[in-house]
């Protein structure tokens, strides 16, 4: 099915929230946001520069992809995320290791993202990796959603993992991966997700391929 994506630009004033974030900001910062505020990035940068801060535009964070922020991680001391919620700021911190300050233009509030938010996810993934090492039966999860479908990668992982003669892999394919449905396959000792990495991060015991690849280097 063809999908048409349309940007919905927000007309909310972002500056009041950004102004409240200044007290948390170091001298060199990267600015990141979502599609709805992307058109305000230059305005935010100019505002921060006027306050003697060296601001760089990281750009848009899309879903669980914070690559734009990652490109700037060696040039800045922290990131300012302009938007609501914690999903995107957590991803920025996971991929850059930098402190993230959230400026929410809808509530005109600003605060630091607590490091415990990302430490919890890191610990869960470390536990999932240890479980993977000791498991003999692995279930590889594949989503058919656009942008997440990694069936070829799943077969590559299956071949690679089964080089260890003690391990056997099974591939499970679905449009929407339902965590509760996984309980119907009790013979699977460890689940490995090739879909959105944050699905694995939020579900205790599921390993994402990014963690596996990083641990294997």
N, CA and C atoms as a LAMMPS dump frame, in Angstrom:
ITEM: TIMESTEP
0
ITEM: NUMBER OF ATOMS
651
ITEM: BOX BOUNDS ff ff ff
-5.0000000000000000e+02 5.0000000000000000e+02
-5.0000000000000000e+02 5.0000000000000000e+02
-5.0000000000000000e+02 5.0000000000000000e+02
ITEM: ATOMS id mol type element x y z
1 1 1 N 0.834 -1.188 0
2 1 2 C 0 0 0
3 1 3 C 0.882 1.257 0
4 2 1 N 0.581 2.183 -0.911
5 2 2 C 1.344 3.421 -0.964
6 2 3 C 0.972 4.318 0.216
7 3 1 N 1.97 5.002 0.738
8 3 2 C 1.743 5.887 1.879
9 3 3 C 2.186 7.295 1.526
10 4 1 N 1.367 8.27 1.845
11 4 2 C 1.688 9.671 1.597
12 4 3 C 1.932 10.354 2.937
13 5 1 N 3.124 10.922 3.103
14 5 2 C 3.473 11.606 4.34
15 5 3 C 3.382 13.117 4.131
16 6 1 N 2.632 13.784 4.984
17 6 2 C 2.485 15.232 4.911
18 6 3 C 2.991 15.855 6.203
19 7 1 N 3.826 16.889 6.093
20 7 2 C 4.323 17.581 7.28
21 7 3 C 3.23 18.469 7.863
22 8 1 N 3.049 18.38 9.168
23 8 2 C 2.088 19.238 9.862
24 8 3 C 2.888 20.229 10.708
25 9 1 N 3.001 21.454 10.229
26 9 2 C 3.809 22.457 10.914
27 9 3 C 3.025 23.097 12.058
28 10 1 N 3.664 23.184 13.195
29 10 2 C 3.034 23.808 14.357
30 10 3 C 3.265 25.321 14.312
31 11 1 N 2.242 26.066 14.7
32 11 2 C 2.392 27.525 14.744
33 11 3 C 2.59 28.034 16.171
34 12 1 N 2.831 27.115 17.112
35 12 2 C 3.055 27.521 18.497
36 12 3 C 4.395 28.237 18.623
37 13 1 N 4.453 29.244 19.493
38 13 2 C 5.669 30.004 19.729
39 13 3 C 6.63 29.157 20.579
40 14 1 N 7.803 28.835 20.033
41 14 2 C 8.75 27.96 20.744
42 14 3 C 9.694 28.733 21.666
43 15 1 N 9.821 30.023 21.46
44 15 2 C 10.828 30.812 22.171
45 15 3 C 10.631 30.859 23.686
46 16 1 N 9.411 31.024 24.221
47 16 2 C 9.265 31.043 25.683
48 16 3 C 9.847 29.812 26.367
49 17 1 N 9.63 28.634 25.78
50 17 2 C 10.173 27.406 26.37
51 17 3 C 11.692 27.36 26.222
52 18 1 N 12.192 27.802 25.058
53 18 2 C 13.64 27.828 24.827
54 18 3 C 14.313 28.786 25.804
55 19 1 N 13.668 29.898 26.066
56 19 2 C 14.223 30.875 27.009
57 19 3 C 14.355 30.272 28.405
58 20 1 N 13.384 29.462 28.805
59 20 2 C 13.448 28.823 30.118
60 20 3 C 14.535 27.746 30.175
61 21 1 N 14.909 27.233 29.005
62 21 2 C 15.936 26.179 28.963
63 21 3 C 17.35 26.738 29.088
64 22 1 N 17.517 28.035 28.861
65 22 2 C 18.853 28.633 28.825
66 22 3 C 19.65 28.35 30.09
67 23 1 N 18.993 28.377 31.247
68 23 2 C 19.707 28.174 32.514
69 23 3 C 20.339 26.782 32.621
70 24 1 N 19.868 25.849 31.799
71 24 2 C 20.414 24.485 31.829
72 24 3 C 21.498 24.257 30.776
73 25 1 N 21.654 25.195 29.851
74 25 2 C 22.466 24.949 28.664
75 25 3 C 23.938 25.299 28.853
76 26 1 N 24.842 24.426 28.375
77 26 2 C 26.268 24.756 28.352
78 26 3 C 26.551 25.685 27.174
79 27 1 N 27.8 26.018 26.976
80 27 2 C 28.156 26.995 25.941
81 27 3 C 27.897 26.469 24.529
82 28 1 N 28.204 25.198 24.283
83 28 2 C 28.053 24.632 22.934
84 28 3 C 26.92 23.601 22.929
85 29 1 N 25.916 23.88 22.119
86 29 2 C 24.744 23.01 22.11
87 29 3 C 24.271 22.7 20.694
88 30 1 N 23.663 21.533 20.552
89 30 2 C 23.032 21.155 19.294
90 30 3 C 21.522 21.233 19.471
91 31 1 N 20.83 21.69 18.439
92 31 2 C 19.372 21.838 18.519
93 31 3 C 18.706 20.759 17.667
94 32 1 N 17.784 20.039 18.282
95 32 2 C 17.056 18.991 17.559
96 32 3 C 15.566 19.131 17.838
97 33 1 N 14.763 18.681 16.888
98 33 2 C 13.317 18.749 17.056
99 33 3 C 12.642 17.75 16.124
100 34 1 N 11.313 17.772 16.095
101 34 2 C 10.547 16.902 15.202
102 34 3 C 10.068 17.709 14.002
103 35 1 N 9.391 17.047 13.082
104 35 2 C 8.955 17.691 11.841
105 35 3 C 8.078 18.909 12.092
106 36 1 N 7.262 18.875 13.129
107 36 2 C 6.308 19.956 13.352
108 36 3 C 6.956 21.282 13.751
109 37 1 N 8.199 21.221 14.278
110 37 2 C 8.891 22.452 14.679
111 37 3 C 10.15 22.709 13.858
112 38 1 N 10.381 21.872 12.858
113 38 2 C 11.632 21.968 12.087
114 38 3 C 11.822 23.349 11.46
115 39 1 N 10.728 23.974 11.05
116 39 2 C 10.814 25.285 10.403
117 39 3 C 11.202 26.395 11.379
118 40 1 N 11.25 26.071 12.687
119 40 2 C 11.614 27.064 13.706
120 40 3 C 13.081 26.954 14.138
121 41 1 N 13.828 26.036 13.537
122 41 2 C 15.197 25.791 13.994
123 41 3 C 16.113 27.013 13.868
124 42 1 N 16.035 27.717 12.755
125 42 2 C 16.892 28.902 12.57
126 42 3 C 16.525 29.982 13.589
127 43 1 N 15.241 30.145 13.84
128 43 2 C 14.787 31.126 14.831
129 43 3 C 15.347 30.793 16.216
130 44 1 N 15.332 29.508 16.546
131 44 2 C 15.867 29.067 17.845
132 44 3 C 17.37 29.317 17.915
133 45 1 N 18.075 28.968 16.839
134 45 2 C 19.523 29.173 16.803
135 45 3 C 19.864 30.646 16.956
136 46 1 N 19.19 31.515 16.232
137 46 2 C 19.464 32.957 16.31
138 46 3 C 19.196 33.478 17.721
139 47 1 N 18.145 32.989 18.348
140 47 2 C 17.804 33.414 19.709
141 47 3 C 18.903 33.02 20.691
142 48 1 N 19.389 31.782 20.578
143 48 2 C 20.434 31.306 21.487
144 48 3 C 21.766 32.008 21.249
145 49 1 N 22.059 32.269 19.973
146 49 2 C 23.299 32.98 19.663
147 49 3 C 23.31 34.382 20.266
148 50 1 N 22.147 35.006 20.31
149 50 2 C 22.035 36.343 20.907
150 50 3 C 22.279 36.294 22.413
151 51 1 N 22.143 35.118 22.982
152 51 2 C 22.398 34.941 24.416
153 51 3 C 23.798 34.351 24.652
154 52 1 N 24.674 34.587 23.68
155 52 2 C 26.097 34.202 23.786
156 52 3 C 26.307 32.688 23.914
157 53 1 N 25.406 31.934 23.312
158 53 2 C 25.576 30.484 23.259
159 53 3 C 25.931 30.081 21.836
160 54 1 N 26.813 29.112 21.7
161 54 2 C 27.196 28.626 20.385
162 54 3 C 26.276 27.468 20.015
163 55 1 N 25.266 27.778 19.214
164 55 2 C 24.257 26.78 18.869
165 55 3 C 24.459 26.255 17.456
166 56 1 N 24.334 24.935 17.313
167 56 2 C 24.42 24.279 16.013
168 56 3 C 23.11 23.534 15.755
169 57 1 N 22.636 23.573 14.528
170 57 2 C 21.395 22.88 14.188
171 57 3 C 21.675 21.416 13.847
172 58 1 N 21.152 20.518 14.686
173 58 2 C 21.264 19.083 14.402
174 58 3 C 20.186 18.687 13.397
175 59 1 N 19.006 19.27 13.574
176 59 2 C 17.923 19 12.633
177 59 3 C 16.833 18.144 13.217
178 60 1 N 16.183 17.406 12.346
179 60 2 C 15.007 16.625 12.718
180 60 3 C 15.372 15.249 13.266
181 61 1 N 14.692 14.87 14.341
182 61 2 C 14.778 13.512 14.866
183 61 3 C 13.534 12.788 14.375
184 62 1 N 13.727 11.674 13.721
185 62 2 C 12.612 10.957 13.106
186 62 3 C 12.427 9.605 13.773
187 63 1 N 11.301 9.436 14.458
188 63 2 C 11.023 8.161 15.117
189 63 3 C 12.147 7.789 16.081
190 64 1 N 12.714 6.622 15.895
191 64 2 C 13.799 6.166 16.769
192 64 3 C 15.158 6.405 16.116
193 65 1 N 15.205 7.315 15.158
194 65 2 C 16.44 7.616 14.441
195 65 3 C 16.946 9.003 14.832
196 66 1 N 18.08 9.039 15.518
197 66 2 C 18.675 10.305 15.937
198 66 3 C 20.032 10.513 15.268
199 67 1 N 20.159 10.038 14.041
200 67 2 C 21.431 10.148 13.322
201 67 3 C 21.867 11.599 13.141
202 68 1 N 20.927 12.505 12.912
203 68 2 C 21.287 13.914 12.728
204 68 3 C 21.966 14.476 13.969
205 69 1 N 21.5 14.07 15.129
206 69 2 C 22.126 14.513 16.38
207 69 3 C 23.485 13.832 16.561
208 70 1 N 23.552 12.58 16.19
209 70 2 C 24.798 11.814 16.346
210 70 3 C 25.952 12.441 15.565
211 71 1 N 25.636 13.049 14.412
212 71 2 C 26.668 13.688 13.587
213 71 3 C 27.323 14.868 14.287
214 72 1 N 26.608 15.448 15.263
215 72 2 C 27.118 16.64 15.955
216 72 3 C 27.72 16.344 17.324
217 73 1 N 27.688 15.091 17.75
218 73 2 C 28.007 14.789 19.142
219 73 3 C 29.416 15.201 19.571
220 74 1 N 30.358 15.242 18.631
221 74 2 C 31.718 15.629 18.982
222 74 3 C 31.945 17.139 18.906
223 75 1 N 30.91 17.87 18.512
224 75 2 C 31.037 19.321 18.373
225 75 3 C 30.291 20.096 19.46
226 76 1 N 29.456 19.387 20.217
227 76 2 C 28.644 20.068 21.229
228 76 3 C 28.787 19.384 22.584
229 77 1 N 28.381 20.108 23.627
230 77 2 C 28.441 19.567 24.988
231 77 3 C 27.106 18.995 25.443
232 78 1 N 26.03 19.404 24.778
233 78 2 C 24.692 18.928 25.129
234 78 3 C 23.757 19.206 23.964
235 79 1 N 22.537 18.67 24.072
236 79 2 C 21.525 18.907 23.039
237 79 3 C 20.283 19.547 23.651
238 80 1 N 19.72 20.49 22.909
239 80 2 C 18.431 21.074 23.26
240 80 3 C 17.392 20.441 22.347
241 81 1 N 16.443 19.743 22.949
242 81 2 C 15.352 19.157 22.169
243 81 3 C 14.119 20.03 22.356
244 82 1 N 13.561 20.508 21.26
245 82 2 C 12.359 21.335 21.304
246 82 3 C 11.175 20.485 20.862
247 83 1 N 10.293 20.195 21.791
248 83 2 C 9.153 19.343 21.495
249 83 3 C 8.579 18.77 22.771
250 84 1 N 7.592 17.898 22.631
251 84 2 C 6.942 17.293 23.79
252 84 3 C 7.352 15.827 23.927
253 85 1 N 7.14 15.291 25.12
254 85 2 C 7.43 13.884 25.358
255 85 3 C 8.902 13.587 25.571
256 86 1 N 9.19 12.311 25.864
257 86 2 C 10.558 11.895 26.155
258 86 3 C 11.118 10.909 25.128
259 87 1 N 10.256 10.412 24.23
260 87 2 C 10.703 9.383 23.289
261 87 3 C 11.915 9.83 22.486
262 88 1 N 11.84 10.992 21.859
263 88 2 C 12.938 11.489 21.032
264 88 3 C 14.165 11.919 21.857
265 89 1 N 13.973 12.645 22.969
266 89 2 C 15.142 12.998 23.786
267 89 3 C 15.913 11.785 24.284
268 90 1 N 15.187 10.727 24.661
269 90 2 C 15.853 9.505 25.12
270 90 3 C 16.693 8.916 23.996
271 91 1 N 16.158 8.919 22.773
272 91 2 C 16.906 8.384 21.642
273 91 3 C 18.169 9.201 21.385
274 92 1 N 18.058 10.528 21.506
275 92 2 C 19.219 11.396 21.313
276 92 3 C 20.3 11.052 22.332
277 93 1 N 19.897 10.883 23.587
278 93 2 C 20.87 10.574 24.631
279 93 3 C 21.471 9.186 24.447
280 94 1 N 20.659 8.231 24.011
281 94 2 C 21.162 6.88 23.776
282 94 3 C 22.221 6.863 22.676
283 95 1 N 21.988 7.634 21.614
284 95 2 C 22.886 7.595 20.457
285 95 3 C 24.08 8.53 20.564
286 96 1 N 23.991 9.541 21.42
287 96 2 C 25.104 10.499 21.522
288 96 3 C 25.844 10.436 22.851
289 97 1 N 25.168 9.964 23.891
290 97 2 C 25.774 9.95 25.214
291 97 3 C 25.833 11.327 25.847
292 98 1 N 25.205 12.305 25.218
293 98 2 C 25.237 13.681 25.705
294 98 3 C 24.007 13.998 26.555
295 99 1 N 24.149 15.003 27.408
296 99 2 C 23.023 15.483 28.192
297 99 3 C 21.996 16.116 27.252
298 100 1 N 20.715 15.925 27.564
299 100 2 C 19.648 16.489 26.737
300 100 3 C 18.724 17.34 27.605
301 101 1 N 18.477 18.549 27.134
302 101 2 C 17.541 19.45 27.808
303 101 3 C 16.295 19.541 26.94
304 102 1 N 15.149 19.383 27.553
305 102 2 C 13.875 19.395 26.826
306 102 3 C 13.182 20.735 27.014
307 103 1 N 12.837 21.397 25.91
308 103 2 C 12.032 22.62 25.95
309 103 3 C 10.694 22.303 25.295
310 104 1 N 9.649 22.252 26.1
311 104 2 C 8.319 21.881 25.602
312 104 3 C 7.513 23.141 25.283
313 105 1 N 7.317 23.471 24.003
314 105 2 C 6.62 24.703 23.633
315 105 3 C 5.115 24.67 23.91
316 106 1 N 4.582 23.492 24.183
317 106 2 C 3.149 23.383 24.453
318 106 3 C 2.816 23.677 25.917
319 107 1 N 3.795 23.465 26.795
320 107 2 C 3.59 23.744 28.218
321 107 3 C 4.467 24.89 28.711
322 108 1 N 5.371 25.357 27.813
323 108 2 C 6.336 26.409 28.172
324 108 3 C 7.171 26.009 29.387
325 109 1 N 7.589 24.748 29.388
326 109 2 C 8.441 24.231 30.456
327 109 3 C 9.76 23.745 29.881
328 110 1 N 10.776 23.745 30.71
329 110 2 C 12.09 23.24 30.299
330 110 3 C 12.692 22.434 31.446
331 111 1 N 13.336 21.319 31.11
332 111 2 C 13.952 20.484 32.137
333 111 3 C 15.015 19.592 31.509
334 112 1 N 15.901 19.084 32.358
335 112 2 C 16.911 18.132 31.91
336 112 3 C 16.309 16.737 31.859
337 113 1 N 16.722 15.972 30.875
338 113 2 C 16.336 14.562 30.826
339 113 3 C 17.177 13.817 31.848
340 114 1 N 16.53 13.126 32.751
341 114 2 C 17.252 12.387 33.782
342 114 3 C 18.023 11.23 33.164
343 115 1 N 19.289 11.073 33.547
344 115 2 C 20.119 10.018 32.977
345 115 3 C 19.587 8.625 33.295
346 116 1 N 18.835 8.521 34.382
347 116 2 C 18.291 7.212 34.758
348 116 3 C 17.315 6.691 33.707
349 117 1 N 16.758 7.614 32.902
350 117 2 C 15.829 7.198 31.838
351 117 3 C 16.547 6.308 30.821
352 118 1 N 17.768 6.715 30.444
353 118 2 C 18.515 5.923 29.467
354 118 3 C 19.306 4.796 30.127
355 119 1 N 19.727 4.997 31.368
356 119 2 C 20.458 3.941 32.069
357 119 3 C 19.593 2.706 32.247
358 120 1 N 18.296 2.912 32.491
359 120 2 C 17.372 1.793 32.65
360 120 3 C 17.316 0.956 31.37
361 121 1 N 17.261 1.644 30.213
362 121 2 C 17.205 0.946 28.93
363 121 3 C 18.509 0.206 28.665
364 122 1 N 19.63 0.839 28.965
365 122 2 C 20.938 0.201 28.758
366 122 3 C 21.066 -1.064 29.605
367 123 1 N 20.608 -0.992 30.844
368 123 2 C 20.68 -2.156 31.733
369 123 3 C 19.79 -3.291 31.241
370 124 1 N 18.585 -2.912 30.735
371 124 2 C 17.682 -3.933 30.195
372 124 3 C 18.303 -4.629 28.994
373 125 1 N 18.949 -3.842 28.125
374 125 2 C 19.566 -4.424 26.94
375 125 3 C 20.778 -5.292 27.297
376 126 1 N 21.521 -4.884 28.314
377 126 2 C 22.654 -5.685 28.76
378 126 3 C 22.171 -7.028 29.293
379 127 1 N 21.058 -6.979 30.054
380 127 2 C 20.473 -8.222 30.569
381 127 3 C 19.961 -9.109 29.443
382 128 1 N 19.366 -8.492 28.413
383 128 2 C 18.857 -9.258 27.267
384 128 3 C 20.006 -9.896 26.491
385 129 1 N 21.133 -9.197 26.404
386 129 2 C 22.294 -9.743 25.691
387 129 3 C 22.883 -10.943 26.439
388 130 1 N 22.952 -10.836 27.744
389 130 2 C 23.458 -11.959 28.553
390 130 3 C 22.544 -13.172 28.387
391 131 1 N 21.253 -12.907 28.338
392 131 2 C 20.289 -13.995 28.137
393 131 3 C 20.469 -14.613 26.753
394 132 1 N 20.73 -13.774 25.75
395 132 2 C 20.964 -14.257 24.387
396 132 3 C 22.152 -15.215 24.35
397 133 1 N 23.219 -14.864 25.045
398 133 2 C 24.431 -15.68 25.036
399 133 3 C 24.186 -17.073 25.597
400 134 1 N 23.303 -17.162 26.582
401 134 2 C 23.059 -18.454 27.228
402 134 3 C 21.886 -19.222 26.617
403 135 1 N 21.166 -18.612 25.675
404 135 2 C 19.989 -19.25 25.081
405 135 3 C 20.36 -20.141 23.903
406 136 1 N 19.618 -21.221 23.746
407 136 2 C 19.844 -22.138 22.627
408 136 3 C 18.801 -21.966 21.525
409 137 1 N 17.653 -21.376 21.873
410 137 2 C 16.575 -21.186 20.897
411 137 3 C 16.229 -19.708 20.811
412 138 1 N 16.467 -19.113 19.631
413 138 2 C 16.292 -17.671 19.433
414 138 3 C 15.134 -17.405 18.473
415 139 1 N 14.274 -16.45 18.819
416 139 2 C 13.207 -16.021 17.929
417 139 3 C 13.55 -14.655 17.359
418 140 1 N 13.668 -14.562 16.035
419 140 2 C 14.008 -13.294 15.386
420 140 3 C 12.729 -12.633 14.891
421 141 1 N 12.442 -11.431 15.384
422 141 2 C 11.213 -10.714 15.051
423 141 3 C 11.422 -9.783 13.865
424 142 1 N 10.503 -9.851 12.894
425 142 2 C 10.561 -9.007 11.697
426 142 3 C 9.214 -8.298 11.531
427 143 1 N 9.25 -6.986 11.368
428 143 2 C 8.028 -6.228 11.096
429 143 3 C 7.94 -5.93 9.601
430 144 1 N 6.727 -5.973 9.065
431 144 2 C 6.538 -5.65 7.64
432 144 3 C 6.201 -4.172 7.437
433 145 1 N 6.231 -3.382 8.502
434 145 2 C 5.929 -1.954 8.386
435 145 3 C 6.992 -1.245 7.544
436 146 1 N 6.589 -0.249 6.719
437 146 2 C 7.56 0.503 5.898
438 146 3 C 8.635 1.145 6.778
439 147 1 N 9.878 0.987 6.357
440 147 2 C 10.987 1.557 7.105
441 147 3 C 11.528 0.646 8.186
442 148 1 N 10.793 -0.411 8.506
443 148 2 C 11.238 -1.339 9.551
444 148 3 C 11.505 -2.748 9.024
445 149 1 N 11.026 -3.035 7.838
446 149 2 C 11.13 -4.397 7.3
447 149 3 C 12.589 -4.757 7.012
448 150 1 N 13.093 -5.747 7.75
449 150 2 C 14.489 -6.166 7.611
450 150 3 C 14.56 -7.688 7.503
451 151 1 N 13.797 -8.233 6.555
452 151 2 C 13.75 -9.684 6.397
453 151 3 C 15.101 -10.238 5.962
454 152 1 N 15.761 -9.552 5.023
455 152 2 C 17.07 -9.995 4.563
456 152 3 C 18.059 -10.016 5.723
457 153 1 N 18.002 -8.985 6.558
458 153 2 C 18.88 -8.916 7.723
459 153 3 C 18.587 -10.068 8.68
460 154 1 N 17.319 -10.417 8.81
461 154 2 C 16.93 -11.509 9.708
462 154 3 C 17.543 -12.834 9.263
463 155 1 N 17.507 -13.1 7.956
464 155 2 C 18.095 -14.342 7.442
465 155 3 C 19.621 -14.333 7.6
466 156 1 N 20.225 -13.171 7.451
467 156 2 C 21.675 -13.059 7.665
468 156 3 C 22.026 -13.361 9.118
469 157 1 N 21.214 -12.819 10.044
470 157 2 C 21.443 -13.06 11.467
471 157 3 C 21.258 -14.532 11.81
472 158 1 N 20.213 -15.131 11.234
473 158 2 C 19.946 -16.557 11.471
474 158 3 C 21.15 -17.404 11.059
475 159 1 N 21.693 -17.119 9.882
476 159 2 C 22.845 -17.868 9.38
477 159 3 C 24.063 -17.649 10.273
478 160 1 N 24.26 -16.401 10.673
479 160 2 C 25.417 -16.06 11.502
480 160 3 C 25.32 -16.708 12.881
481 161 1 N 24.147 -16.609 13.496
482 161 2 C 23.961 -17.145 14.848
483 161 3 C 24.061 -18.668 14.866
484 162 1 N 23.533 -19.304 13.826
485 162 2 C 23.52 -20.769 13.799
486 162 3 C 24.874 -21.38 13.451
487 163 1 N 25.87 -20.528 13.217
488 163 2 C 27.239 -21.036 13.103
489 163 3 C 27.662 -21.659 14.424
490 164 1 N 27.048 -21.122 15.497
491 164 2 C 27.204 -21.759 16.804
492 164 3 C 26.248 -22.95 16.832
493 165 1 N 26.77 -24.127 16.784
494 165 2 C 25.964 -25.346 16.636
495 165 3 C 24.97 -25.546 17.787
496 166 1 N 25.176 -24.84 18.899
497 166 2 C 24.284 -24.998 20.045
498 166 3 C 23.045 -24.111 19.938
499 167 1 N 22.977 -23.242 18.926
500 167 2 C 21.862 -22.303 18.808
501 167 3 C 21.016 -22.588 17.564
502 168 1 N 19.696 -22.414 17.724
503 168 2 C 18.748 -22.584 16.635
504 168 3 C 17.852 -21.351 16.576
505 169 1 N 17.651 -20.801 15.363
506 169 2 C 16.856 -19.579 15.195
507 169 3 C 15.576 -19.843 14.411
508 170 1 N 14.526 -19.133 14.795
509 170 2 C 13.26 -19.146 14.074
510 170 3 C 12.871 -17.707 13.774
511 171 1 N 12.38 -17.456 12.559
512 171 2 C 11.999 -16.096 12.157
513 171 3 C 10.485 -15.94 12.25
514 172 1 N 10.044 -14.882 12.913
515 172 2 C 8.627 -14.569 13.088
516 172 3 C 8.336 -13.234 12.399
517 173 1 N 7.348 -13.22 11.487
518 173 2 C 7.026 -12.033 10.707
519 173 3 C 5.607 -11.564 11.01
520 174 1 N 5.454 -10.256 11.238
521 174 2 C 4.126 -9.688 11.494
522 174 3 C 4.141 -8.213 11.123
523 175 1 N 2.965 -7.669 10.873
524 175 2 C 2.873 -6.228 10.626
525 175 3 C 3.071 -5.478 11.939
526 176 1 N 2.228 -5.788 12.896
527 176 2 C 2.355 -5.204 14.232
528 176 3 C 2.8 -6.294 15.192
529 177 1 N 3.924 -6.091 15.832
530 177 2 C 4.447 -7.087 16.776
531 177 3 C 3.776 -6.874 18.129
532 178 1 N 3.03 -7.869 18.551
533 178 2 C 2.31 -7.817 19.824
534 178 3 C 3.117 -8.583 20.871
535 179 1 N 3.596 -7.858 21.862
536 179 2 C 4.43 -8.46 22.902
537 179 3 C 3.712 -9.634 23.586
538 180 1 N 2.416 -9.483 23.811
539 180 2 C 1.656 -10.533 24.501
540 180 3 C 1.577 -11.827 23.686
541 181 1 N 1.568 -11.698 22.356
542 181 2 C 1.489 -12.878 21.497
543 181 3 C 2.75 -13.739 21.595
544 182 1 N 3.854 -13.141 22.003
545 182 2 C 5.111 -13.883 22.091
546 182 3 C 5.045 -14.974 23.155
547 183 1 N 4.115 -14.792 24.101
548 183 2 C 3.978 -15.789 25.17
549 183 3 C 3.453 -17.123 24.64
550 184 1 N 2.944 -17.105 23.404
551 184 2 C 2.426 -18.345 22.799
552 184 3 C 3.536 -19.253 22.276
553 185 1 N 4.771 -18.807 22.385
554 185 2 C 5.912 -19.596 21.895
555 185 3 C 6.911 -19.798 23.037
556 186 1 N 6.522 -20.582 24.044
557 186 2 C 7.363 -20.746 25.239
558 186 3 C 8.696 -21.436 24.976
559 187 1 N 8.836 -22.085 23.819
560 187 2 C 10.108 -22.754 23.522
561 187 3 C 11.203 -21.762 23.133
562 188 1 N 10.814 -20.512 22.824
563 188 2 C 11.802 -19.482 22.511
564 188 3 C 12.4 -18.957 23.803
565 189 1 N 13.708 -19.066 23.93
566 189 2 C 14.377 -18.64 25.157
567 189 3 C 14.765 -17.163 25.126
568 190 1 N 14.971 -16.631 23.928
569 190 2 C 15.365 -15.23 23.791
570 190 3 C 14.814 -14.665 22.485
571 191 1 N 14.256 -13.446 22.552
572 191 2 C 13.741 -12.773 21.358
573 191 3 C 14.716 -11.712 20.896
574 192 1 N 14.933 -11.661 19.58
575 192 2 C 15.82 -10.681 18.968
576 192 3 C 15.003 -9.867 17.966
577 193 1 N 14.91 -8.567 18.167
578 193 2 C 14.056 -7.731 17.316
579 193 3 C 14.863 -7.008 16.245
580 194 1 N 14.371 -7.105 14.992
581 194 2 C 14.979 -6.351 13.888
582 194 3 C 14.109 -5.146 13.535
583 195 1 N 13.002 -4.966 14.263
584 195 2 C 12.092 -3.842 14.014
585 195 3 C 12.618 -2.599 14.734
586 196 1 N 11.735 -1.651 15.002
587 196 2 C 12.136 -0.434 15.709
588 196 3 C 12.902 -0.798 16.975
589 197 1 N 14.123 -0.305 17.146
590 197 2 C 14.92 -0.687 18.314
591 197 3 C 14.273 -0.324 19.634
592 198 1 N 13.444 0.712 19.628
593 198 2 C 12.825 1.121 20.875
594 198 3 C 11.738 0.14 21.339
595 199 1 N 11.244 -0.711 20.416
596 199 2 C 10.321 -1.771 20.83
597 199 3 C 11.034 -2.698 21.795
598 200 1 N 12.264 -3.034 21.462
599 200 2 C 13.048 -3.907 22.338
600 200 3 C 13.44 -3.175 23.614
601 201 1 N 13.743 -1.896 23.496
602 201 2 C 14.159 -1.125 24.667
603 201 3 C 13.056 -1.051 25.713
604 202 1 N 11.804 -0.969 25.245
605 202 2 C 10.683 -0.807 26.163
606 202 3 C 10.149 -2.139 26.692
607 203 1 N 10.536 -3.243 26.08
608 203 2 C 10.045 -4.552 26.496
609 203 3 C 11.185 -5.361 27.11
610 204 1 N 11.119 -5.556 28.389
611 204 2 C 12.174 -6.252 29.115
612 204 3 C 12.388 -7.663 28.567
613 205 1 N 13.637 -7.985 28.288
614 205 2 C 13.975 -9.328 27.844
615 205 3 C 14.14 -9.484 26.354
616 206 1 N 13.772 -8.439 25.563
617 206 2 C 13.931 -8.515 24.116
618 206 3 C 15.206 -7.767 23.714
619 207 1 N 16.035 -8.436 22.945
620 207 2 C 17.299 -7.849 22.499
621 207 3 C 17.114 -7.202 21.14
622 208 1 N 17.632 -5.981 20.954
623 208 2 C 17.565 -5.388 19.616
624 208 3 C 18.881 -5.619 18.875
625 209 1 N 18.813 -5.622 17.566
626 209 2 C 19.993 -5.98 16.762
627 209 3 C 21.119 -4.974 16.929
628 210 1 N 20.777 -3.741 17.247
629 210 2 C 21.808 -2.718 17.429
630 210 3 C 22.704 -3.079 18.62
631 211 1 N 22.069 -3.511 19.709
632 211 2 C 22.84 -3.934 20.899
633 211 3 C 23.713 -5.14 20.553
634 212 1 N 23.146 -6.087 19.808
635 212 2 C 23.885 -7.293 19.425
636 212 3 C 25.083 -6.925 18.569
637 213 1 N 24.888 -6.029 17.585
638 213 2 C 25.982 -5.635 16.695
639 213 3 C 27.069 -4.885 17.447
640 214 1 N 26.675 -4.014 18.379
641 214 2 C 27.665 -3.267 19.161
642 214 3 C 28.459 -4.197 20.062
643 215 1 N 27.812 -5.177 20.629
644 215 2 C 28.48 -6.126 21.536
645 215 3 C 29.411 -7.071 20.779
646 216 1 N 29.122 -7.248 19.479
647 216 2 C 29.911 -8.192 18.678
648 216 3 C 31.153 -7.558 18.047
649 217 1 N 31.283 -6.242 18.163
650 217 2 C 32.427 -5.568 17.541
651 217 3 C 33.713 -5.827 18.3
